[in-house]
Amino acid sequence: MTTPTATLAAIEQLAQQQLKPLAGKIDQEGFYPKQFLQELGSIDGFSLPSGSQRNVDLPHLIQSIAAVGRHCGSTAFLAWCQSASAWYLQNARVEATKARYFNKVATGEVLTGTGMSNTVKHLAGIERIHLNATKQGDEYVIKGTLPWVSNVADDNCVIVTAAVDTGGYVMFIAHGNAENLTLRQCPEFSGMQGTATYSLHFRGVKVAADQVLAHPHQFQDFMHTIKPGFVISQCGFGLGVIDASIARIADSNRTHSHVNQYLDDQEEFLRDARDGALQKTLKLAEQIHQGEVNPLAVLKLRAEASELTMKAANSAVLHAGARGYLIRDSAHRILREAVFVAIVTPALKHLRKEIHDMEQARAIA
């Protein structure tokens, strides 16, 4: 699958013209860039046309998210939330749900959060599942609380998972304004404020048959299908923040290269490392589409992306010097965005745990 160059150029232009001027407002005031996300979807930022259908092309998503992240990491994360939701729906095991929601999410008509952090951590043995479902005929009734779910609003949707009383798990899409669903503000974060992040309180929310992506008997195979794409597409977020770091370093070097030259992780090194990471990411993304990817390789690359993002952002702050310690300086924002790349699920410690577990299992086998 080849990403059309013209589409990426249009995405970069949109981000340059409309998102870049908003980056400070998003970071400092918690502004949610709803209009930008919708326009990004309208120019194929989350999916590509494929005949009369649309297609979630992972290499395209990675480059699209990176283009957004060069100007605002918070919005790149939101673009990932939307893209990941489209990826889930494209692979939904219930055709009625895919027919109802996929095109609307894939084009940005309906903005959607992905509340899969708890699920992924639960399946890795890190925490308990927070949502529970009771089967009632063709419907499920959901109870429980999910903290810190992003890209959510009353007129948005969210995709989450619950443990079913009869066994297994159900993955479904819910509307932000659903009856018995309450969105509550989270504590103030040090960054990522403009991401429409809430805690979700389910108090008997009904989920219809055409809102289910995977029933319990379909869930394990479904997760095996979507998880590699879920993880690899986050690398686009990291790559964008790395690009922003390199740009900030170059800006500082226009006046302070005579002293900046003594710092580690210079612009040329980071650019080469970034290009190498991009090529590895695109290759694995293609393999996911072909059904040939090694899950361990995906986890290792995602961990490397976190480490490189942190290294690049740290270098950007050091190059910027005292200015980089100003909260409104882009270097300070980039550093906080980079930390989020390393702690968003799967966090670096989570990735290292899964990598360790998989390598141990292979050694025993």
N, C-alpha and C positions, 0 to 999 in steps of 0.2 A: 504494500500500500504506500503510495507516494503522496506526500503532502503538497498540494498546489502552492507554488511560490507566491502567486498573486493573492491567495487567501491569507497567508502569513503576513505579507506586506500590508494588507488592509488591516489586520489585527494590530500590527505594530504601529501603524499610523493612528488608529483609534486610541490606542493606549497612550501614545505620545501627546495627542491633541486633547483628549478628554480626561484621561486618568491622571497623568502626571501633575496637572495643576491641582488635583484634589488630594494628592497623597498626604499632605500635611493635615488637611481637615479630617481625613479618614483616620489618621493616626492620633491626632491630638483631641479631636472632638467626637470621635466615634461615629462619624458619618458613614452610613451604609450606602454604597454606590449601586443602588438598584437599577437606575437607568443605564449605567455603563454595562452592567451584566446583561441586561436585556438586549442592548445593541450589539454586544459581543456575540450573543447567541444568534442574532439576525444576520451576522456576516460569517456564520459557520465556525464560531470559536469553540463550540462544544461537540460538534459533529459535522460530517461532510455529506453532501448530497450524493446518492448512489442510485442512479436511475430514478424511479418513482419513490424510492425509499431514502432513508438516511442511515448513516453508518458511523458508529463511534470508533474512530481510527486512533489507536493509542499513540503512534508516533506523532500524529497531528496534534493530539491533545497536549502531549509533552511540550512541543514547541510553542503551541498557543499559550499555555500557562506560563512558560518561561518568558514569552514576549510581554505578558502582563506584569510578571514579577520584576522585570527590569525597572518598573516605575512605581510599583506598590506591592509589597509582599502580602499584605492583608487581602488585597483583591485577588492576587494570584491564588491564595488559599481558597477564596470563595469560588473562583473559576474551577479549582479542583473539586470542590464539593459538588458543583453543578455537573461537571463532567463525569465524576464517579457515579452520581445518581443516574445519569443517562446510560453509563456502562452497565449498571445493575439491571436497569429496565430492558436494555437490548438483550440481555441474557436471561430475562425473567422466564420462569418455568410455567407461568400461567399466562396464556396468550391473551386472555381478556384484559388483564392488567397492562400488558405491554401495549395492546391496541389503544387502551384508554389514555395512557400517560406518556409513552415513549417520545412521540414526536413533539409534544408540548414541552417536555423537559429538555430534549436534545436541541431545540431551537431557542431555549430561554424564555419561551412564552410563560411557562410556569417555573419559578425559581424553587429550588429544592435543596434541603440540607441532608447530609448523610450522618446519622447518629450511630455509626457502626463501631465506634471506638470501644464501647463496653463489650460488644460481641466479640471483636477480635481479641481483646485482652482476656475475656472469659475463656475462649477456645484455646488460648495459649497458657491457661492455668494461672493467670495473674490476678483476676478478681471474679467475684460472683456475677451472675447475670442480673440486671436490675429490673427488667420488665417481665411480667408473667401474663400468659394468655389462657383464657378458658374457651374451649370450643363449644359453640352453640349453633348447631345446624351447619349452614354454610358460612357462618360468621365466626369471628373471634372477638372476645372482649378483653381489652388490655388494661392492666393496672401496674403502677410502679412509677419510678422517677429516674430520668436520665439527666445528669448534669452536663453542662458545657457542650451544647449542640449548636453548630453554626449554620448560617444561611437560612435562618428560620424567621418567619413572621406570620401574622394571621392569614395573609393571602399567599403564603408559600406552602410547600409541602415538605415532608421529611420522611426518609426511609430508615427504618429501624428493625430490630429483631427482638422477639420475646420467647421465653421458654414456655412450652405448651403443657397444660396440666396432664395430658395423656401421654406425654413424652416427646422429646425432640424440640425443634425450634421452628418458628414461623417468621419469615421476613416479609414486611409489608410497607406500604406507603400510606401516610396519614396526612390530613389537611391541618394546617396550623390553626384553623378556626373550628376544628371538630368539636362537637359537644363533649364535655367532660375532659378536654385537654386544656391545660393552663400553661402559658409561657411566662416564666419569671426571670427577671433581670439577674445576671450573675454579678459577683463582686467585680470591682474595677480592676482590669488587667494592666500590666505594665506596657503592653503592646497588643496589637491585633484587636483594637477596640472597635473598629468599624466592620466587624464580621457578623453582626446580628446573631450573637451567641446568647442562648438562653438555657435555663434548666427546664425540662419538659416534664409535666406532672400528668400522668394518665390515671384517671379515676373512673374507669369503666368505659373507655373509648371503644366504640364498635367499629370493626374492620370488615367490610363487605368482601365477597368472593373476588370481585374485580379490583381489589386493592392488595391482593396477596401476590408477592413475587415468587415465593417458594414455600410450599407446605412442608411439614416435618419429614415426610418420606422423600422429598426432593432437596432438602436443605444441604446435606453434606456434599452432594455432587455440585450443587449451585455454588457453594462457598469455594470449592476447589476450582471452579471456573473463574469466579470473579476476583478472588483475592490477589493473584499476581498482577492484574491490571490495576486494582485498588492501590497496591503498593508502588508499582513502577511509575504510575502517573504522578505520584507525589514528587518524584525527582524533578519534574518540570518546575515546581515551586522553588526547590533548592537552586536549580540552575538559574532561574531569574534573579534570585537574591545574590548569587555569585556574580552575575553580570552587573548588578547594581553596585556591588563592592568594587569590582574592577573599574567601573566608571568613576567612582568616588576617589579611588587611588590615583587614577589618571588626572583627575581634576586637581588634587593636592600636589601632584608632581609638577604641575605647570609653574608653581612658585617655590616648592620646597624639595625638589628632587636632589639638591645638593646634600641634604641631611637625611631625606627619606631613603636614600640608596643603602643605608646601613641597616635597614629593617629586613626581617625575613619575609618570605612569601610576596615577592614583587609581582608587578602586573604581568610580565611575560610568563612567569611560572604559573600563575593562577589562570591565565588565558589558555595555556597549553593543557593544564589539568582539567579545566572546564570543557574544552573541546573533546578531550579524551572521554570524559564522563558522559557527554552528550552522545557520542558515537556508541558507547557501550549500552546506554539507555535505549536508544533507538533500535539497536540490534535485538535486545531482549524483548522490547515491545513487539517487534515483528514476530519473534518466536512465540510470544503469547498468542497472537492471532493464528499462528500455524499449529498451535497445540503441542509445541515441542520445547517449551521453556523448562529450565531447571529451577524449581522454586527456591532452592538454596542460593543460586546465583542472583535471583531477584532480591532476596533479603540482604545479601552481602553488598550489592550495589546501592541499595537504599541506605544502608549504614554508611557507606563511603560518601554518599551524597550529603548526609548530615555532617560528617566530619569535615568535608571540604567546604561546605557552606559556612560552618563556624570559623574555620581557618581564614577564609576570604574576608568575612565580616570583621573579624578581629584585626586583620591587617588594615582594613579600611579605616577603622577607628584610630589605630596607631599612626597611620599616614596622615590623617586629618589633624592629629595632635589635640591641642586644647579645644579647638572648634568642634571636634568630634564628640566632646563631652557635653556640648550644649544639647539640650533635649530636642530642640527643633532642627538640629543639623541632621542631614540625611544619613550620615554615618551612624549616629545614635539609633535612628529608626531601623536601619539595616541590621545592626547588631541584634536588636530585639526580635526582628523578624527571623534572623538566622537561628536564634535560640529556639524559636517556635518550630522551625524545621526539624530540630533535633529532639523536641519533646512531644510533638503531635503524634498520635497513634498511627503506626507503631513507632514509639519513641526509640531512641538509640539503645537504651537499656533493654527494652522489649525485643528489639531486633537481635541484640547480642544473645539474649536468652534463647530465642527461637533458633538462631544459628547454632548455638551450643547444643541444644536438644537434638537438632537434626544431625549434626556431626556425630554426636554420641550414639544415636540410633544406627547410623550407618556403620560406625566402628563395631558395634555389637553384631550387626548383621553380617 
